[in-house]
């Protein structure tokens, strides 16, 4: 009752992973009405979530990374898709059991199945999220460590393209595909999240 909406959003990912299962379930039962409020969110709460996301887009962008190629915080990146899904979970999770998962893609699919998200929009968001997640994993393989952004040229970009199945010397095609997927996802985010 006294929590901030961002605290409810953070609780969407809560799941017991160790310890006493009974205690874990008691905790989940306790936080359930906070993270999935009956009746959804107020207009002011939705406005606050949008404000927080807009602020994060400017303040949390990794330094030295092309913002359009930032994997998590970039337009159409992982965070864009996650924020759309989490907003739908907060607004509808009490009524739609399929949204009650800490995982992004199952919740996204449940939103489409429940008619909360247009199937085409859902497919665009899923394609972008899956591609960016695969790129992030490929970058770890290529560089041997995590990276916050996709390089726009060079050996690392070529390596990522190869890991993702692109033929040799087609990293430009891969980069075009990446930009297209994230641009399309961002258009959905603008229409669905900020509407």
PLY file of the C-alpha trace (Angstrom):
ply
format ascii 1.0
element vertex 195
property float x
property float y
property float z
element edge 194
property int vertex1
property int vertex2
end_header
0.00 0.00 0.00
2.91 2.35 0.63
5.25 1.06 -2.03
6.34 3.01 -5.07
5.39 1.67 -8.49
9.06 1.00 -9.33
9.24 -1.29 -6.28
6.26 -3.25 -7.57
7.98 -3.46 -10.95
11.16 -4.82 -9.36
9.13 -7.49 -7.55
7.86 -8.87 -10.87
11.15 -10.77 -11.17
11.06 -12.18 -7.62
11.27 -15.96 -7.44
12.67 -18.24 -4.74
15.90 -19.91 -5.82
17.26 -21.39 -2.58
16.33 -22.00 1.02
13.07 -23.07 2.58
10.44 -23.48 -0.19
7.62 -22.76 2.26
9.17 -19.48 3.32
9.75 -18.59 -0.32
6.07 -19.21 -1.08
5.01 -17.15 1.94
7.07 -14.25 0.61
5.56 -14.60 -2.86
2.07 -14.65 -1.36
2.90 -11.51 0.64
4.13 -9.53 -2.37
1.53 -10.78 -4.85
-0.93 -7.88 -4.47
1.96 -5.41 -4.71
3.52 -6.75 -7.89
0.20 -7.61 -9.52
-2.22 -5.03 -8.14
-5.88 -5.99 -8.45
-7.40 -3.59 -10.93
-4.04 -2.74 -12.45
-2.31 0.61 -12.22
-3.64 4.11 -11.86
-3.05 6.65 -14.60
-0.52 8.36 -12.32
1.37 5.10 -11.76
1.59 4.47 -15.50
2.83 8.03 -15.99
5.48 7.44 -13.30
6.72 4.24 -14.99
7.02 6.10 -18.29
8.89 8.93 -16.59
11.33 6.52 -14.93
12.01 4.74 -18.21
12.60 8.02 -20.06
15.01 9.09 -17.34
16.88 5.79 -17.48
17.25 6.10 -21.24
19.23 9.29 -20.77
21.09 8.50 -17.55
21.95 4.81 -17.91
23.24 4.71 -21.48
26.72 3.16 -21.39
29.53 5.59 -22.14
31.53 5.09 -25.27
28.82 3.00 -26.94
26.78 4.11 -29.94
23.33 4.51 -28.32
21.65 2.83 -31.29
23.88 -0.22 -30.77
23.58 -0.43 -26.97
22.30 -3.93 -26.30
20.38 -3.34 -23.09
19.50 0.36 -23.06
19.50 1.15 -26.78
16.33 1.79 -28.78
14.61 -1.53 -29.41
17.06 -3.29 -27.09
16.47 -5.63 -24.20
15.23 -2.96 -21.78
12.67 -1.60 -24.24
11.03 -5.00 -24.59
11.26 -5.73 -20.87
9.62 -2.42 -19.93
6.68 -3.07 -22.28
6.21 -6.56 -20.85
6.51 -5.38 -17.26
3.97 -2.61 -17.80
1.53 -5.18 -19.17
2.27 -7.45 -16.19
1.61 -4.67 -13.70
-1.59 -3.61 -15.44
-3.01 -7.08 -16.09
-1.12 -9.69 -14.05
-3.83 -10.04 -11.42
-6.34 -11.09 -14.10
-4.13 -12.93 -16.62
-2.34 -15.94 -15.10
0.02 -16.32 -18.07
1.61 -12.97 -17.21
2.68 -14.26 -13.80
6.19 -15.25 -14.78
9.53 -13.56 -14.15
10.62 -14.43 -17.70
10.22 -11.88 -20.47
9.38 -14.03 -23.49
6.73 -16.25 -21.84
5.07 -13.11 -20.45
5.23 -11.46 -23.88
3.59 -14.49 -25.49
0.93 -14.55 -22.76
0.16 -10.88 -23.43
-0.41 -11.69 -27.10
-2.56 -14.74 -26.25
-4.66 -12.63 -23.86
-5.25 -10.00 -26.54
-3.30 -7.34 -24.63
-0.79 -6.94 -27.43
-1.27 -7.16 -31.17
0.27 -10.41 -32.50
2.37 -8.52 -35.06
3.69 -6.20 -32.35
4.40 -9.19 -30.14
6.33 -10.89 -32.93
8.39 -7.74 -33.57
9.26 -7.41 -29.88
10.10 -11.10 -29.54
12.30 -11.05 -32.64
14.23 -8.01 -31.39
14.63 -9.35 -27.85
15.80 -12.73 -29.13
18.24 -11.19 -31.60
19.75 -8.79 -29.07
20.09 -11.60 -26.50
21.85 -13.77 -29.09
24.13 -10.86 -30.03
25.01 -10.32 -26.37
25.92 -13.99 -26.02
27.87 -13.96 -29.28
29.88 -10.96 -28.10
30.92 -12.89 -25.00
32.14 -15.71 -27.24
33.99 -13.33 -29.55
35.53 -11.05 -26.93
35.76 -13.43 -24.03
33.89 -10.97 -21.79
30.52 -9.21 -21.68
29.98 -6.08 -23.75
27.41 -3.30 -23.48
27.22 -2.47 -27.16
27.58 -3.95 -30.59
30.62 -2.68 -32.48
29.72 -0.92 -35.74
32.69 -2.32 -37.64
35.82 -4.41 -37.34
36.80 -7.90 -36.42
34.44 -8.18 -33.44
31.43 -7.30 -35.59
32.52 -9.86 -38.19
32.95 -12.44 -35.43
29.48 -11.81 -34.04
27.98 -12.08 -37.52
29.74 -15.41 -38.05
28.61 -16.77 -34.67
25.05 -15.87 -35.63
25.34 -17.78 -38.89
26.05 -15.03 -41.39
28.49 -15.96 -44.18
31.99 -14.50 -44.12
32.25 -10.84 -45.11
28.52 -10.16 -44.61
28.78 -8.30 -41.31
27.23 -5.28 -43.04
24.13 -7.35 -43.78
24.04 -8.50 -40.17
24.34 -4.93 -38.90
21.52 -3.85 -41.22
19.34 -6.69 -39.89
20.16 -5.72 -36.29
19.30 -2.07 -36.90
16.09 -2.99 -38.71
14.93 -5.31 -35.90
15.67 -2.83 -33.13
14.17 0.09 -35.07
10.95 -1.87 -35.60
10.86 -2.84 -31.92
11.35 0.76 -30.84
8.42 1.81 -33.02
6.25 -0.73 -31.17
7.55 0.54 -27.83
6.70 4.13 -28.78
3.19 3.08 -29.76
2.46 0.63 -26.92
4.49 1.81 -23.93
4.27 5.56 -24.42
0.71 5.66 -25.83
0 1
1 2
2 3
3 4
4 5
5 6
6 7
7 8
8 9
9 10
10 11
11 12
12 13
13 14
14 15
15 16
16 17
17 18
18 19
19 20
20 21
21 22
22 23
23 24
24 25
25 26
26 27
27 28
28 29
29 30
30 31
31 32
32 33
33 34
34 35
35 36
36 37
37 38
38 39
39 40
40 41
41 42
42 43
43 44
44 45
45 46
46 47
47 48
48 49
49 50
50 51
51 52
52 53
53 54
54 55
55 56
56 57
57 58
58 59
59 60
60 61
61 62
62 63
63 64
64 65
65 66
66 67
67 68
68 69
69 70
70 71
71 72
72 73
73 74
74 75
75 76
76 77
77 78
78 79
79 80
80 81
81 82
82 83
83 84
84 85
85 86
86 87
87 88
88 89
89 90
90 91
91 92
92 93
93 94
94 95
95 96
96 97
97 98
98 99
99 100
100 101
101 102
102 103
103 104
104 105
105 106
106 107
107 108
108 109
109 110
110 111
111 112
112 113
113 114
114 115
115 116
116 117
117 118
118 119
119 120
120 121
121 122
122 123
123 124
124 125
125 126
126 127
127 128
128 129
129 130
130 131
131 132
132 133
133 134
134 135
135 136
136 137
137 138
138 139
139 140
140 141
141 142
142 143
143 144
144 145
145 146
146 147
147 148
148 149
149 150
150 151
151 152
152 153
153 154
154 155
155 156
156 157
157 158
158 159
159 160
160 161
161 162
162 163
163 164
164 165
165 166
166 167
167 168
168 169
169 170
170 171
171 172
172 173
173 174
174 175
175 176
176 177
177 178
178 179
179 180
180 181
181 182
182 183
183 184
184 185
185 186
186 187
187 188
188 189
189 190
190 191
191 192
192 193
193 194
